[in-house]
Amino acid sequence: ASQSAPSAVYTNDDEAVAAYARYLGMDPEADAAFLWIARTAMLAPLPFPWAEHTDGEGNPYFFNPSTGQTQWEHPLDDYHRSLYQGLKQHSAALAAMTACPPPTSAS
């Protein structure tokens, strides 16, 4: 089973954002430039026709009545995880390109 989202997902304080960032695979300190993705994910509305329910122990889960699919993760968590990974790779590639020294001229 996958790790469930932090319980404070509906607040927008720094500790909750850091917890959600870790849940999405980020290092909140090293990936500070990407914390907006965690904030966005925390506040993401459910796509139609998904609905949020709670199990007998108070844990949220998500149900899609069109497909019958039930899951613990918010339906958009994979999207936000992929967005972070793609932007981080792109950012690293840009940093590597700009770190290359300029060509030297032959004398």
N, C-alpha and C positions, 0 to 999 in steps of 0.2 A: 504494500500500500504506500502511497506517496505521503509525504509530510503535509500536514494540514497548515493552512494559513494561520498567521498569528491571530490571537483572539481580539486584539485591539485594532482590527482592520478599519473600523469606521471612525477612528479619530485621526487627526492630522498633526499630532505632536511629533517632535523630532525622534523620540524613542520608538514610537509606533512606525514611523517611516523607516527607521533603521532596521527594525525587526522585519518589516515587509521586504525591504531591499535584500536582506540576508535570505529570506524565503525564496526570492526570485533568483538567487545565486550571486548577488553583488556583495562586495566588501564596502560597507557604508563609508569608510574613510578613503580608501583607494579609488572608489568609484563615485565620489561625491558629485561629479559632473553629471552623473546619470540618475541621481536620486529623484529627479522629476518623474522618471518612469515609474518608480515605486509609488510616488504620490498619486499619479494618474491611475495606476492599477488599483490602489486602495479605494478610489472613488468611482471606479468604472461601473456604469450601470450594467445590468444583465442584458445580454442580447435577447431579442424575441426568439422563441417563446419560453426561454429558461425562467425558472422560478426558484427562489430560495426557500428552503424548509429547514426545520430543526429536528434532530433525532431525539430520542428519549433522554439523552444526557445533556441536551442543550447545544450540541455541536451543529453548526450550519452545514448543509449539503445542498446540492443543486440538482434540479430535475428538469428534463426537457420532455414535455408531454407528447410532442410530435414524434420523437424517436424512442421514448421510453428510457433514455439514458439517464443514469444517476451518477453523480461524481462528487467528491469532496472538494476539489479545487474549483474556484471561480472559472467559468468557461473562457474568460479572456486571459487567465494567468499565463498560459503557454504563449499567447501572442506577446504579452509584455516581456516575458523571459526572452523570447526570440528577438524582440526589438532591442533590448539591452545588449544581447550578445552580438547582434549585427552592428549596432552603433559603436560598441567597444572595439570590435575588430576593425571597423572603418577608421575610427579615431587612432588606433595603433598604427595602421597603415599610413595614414597622413603624417603622423609623428615621425615615422621611420623615413618617409620621403623628404620631409623638411629637415631632418637631421643629417642628411647626406651632404658632405662638403661639396662646394662648387668645383667644377673642373679647373685645373691649373693650366696656365698657358705655358707652352714650351718656350724656353729662352734660347 
